[in-house]
Amino acid sequence: MAKTSEPKLGLAVMQVLVTRPKHVATVRTLIREVPNQVKLTADDQEPSLIRQGEEMWEQRVRNLKSHDKTPGNVIAEGFVEHVGRGLYQLTDAGLLHLKNKGLI
């Protein structure tokens, strides 16, 4: 089974952010809440080769900022902003995207 796509994982991040005060959350909160928004695959849940004690999907959430130029990344698409170390915020464009998809 393949890993969850970057856009699908990003959408789950956005769905968590929209529920938070001021649409802001820490990476720790995102990692705790993303599994409630998307069905993770067996590949997603494989152990990270880089971060001991972490699953691959968790590493991908942590890498949102470092992959912020990659098409499909929620930061690259303008839906989420990195607003501080380990801190993310849903943008107005992200809020509109969720509304247009009927997710809020």
N, C-alpha and C positions, 0 to 999 in steps of 0.2 A: 504494500500500500504506500502511496506517495505521501510526501509531507504536505501540510496545508499550504496553499499558495500565499505569497506575500500579501496580495490584496485582501484575501479572506482573513488572514491573521490581523492585518491592519484594521479591517472593519471591526473585528472583535475588540481591538484596543479602543477604537472610537466609541463603541457601544459602552465600554466601561467608563471612558472619560465623560460621556454625556450625563452619567448618573452622579458624578462627583461635584462637590461645591466648586463653582467657578470653572467647571469642566477641566479641572487640574487633578493629576494623580502622579504618584511616584511610580517608579519601575516596580517596586515591591508590591504596590497595590495592583498594578496591571497584571503581574505574574499570579497574584492570588485570584484575580477575578476573570481573566481571559478564558479559563476553562469552562466558565459558566456561560460563555457566549458562543463558543465554537467547539465542535466535536473534534478533538485531537486524534490524529492517526497514530498507529504504532510507530511509524517513522518519526513523528513529532516527539514521541515519548522516549526515543532512544537516548542513552546517556550522552551528554556533550563530551566531545573529545578534548575540549579546551578547558571547560569549567567543571571541575569535579563536583558531584552532587547535584548537578543541574541537568535538565532535559534539553534536547535540541531546540524545542519551541521557546523555552525560557531564554536561551542564548539569543535567539532571533529577536525577541522582544527587547532585550538589552541592547541589541545592535541597531535599533531604529535610527539613532543619530548617526552612527558610523556609515550607514547605508542610505543616507538622506538624499543622494543624487540618483538612486536606482529607480527606474520607472516601476510604478506599483507600490512603492514605499509611501506611507501616508504623509510623511514630511515632504517628500519630493512632489507629491500631488497637491500640497497646500492644505491638507485636511487637519494636520496636527503640527504643533510647534514645540520645539525643545526650549523650555523656558528656564532651565537651570539644571544643575548637575542631577541627573536621574529624575527629572521632573518634566512632564509633558502636559500640553493643554490643547483641547479641541479648538480649532479656529471657527470663525463664522462660516467659512466654506465647508468645513467638516460637518457642522451642524446642519447646513442646508443639504449636504449630500445624504446624511442620515434621514432627513425629512423626505427628500425626493425618493428614497428607497422604501419609504413607509416604515422605517425602523423606530421612529419616535413620534 
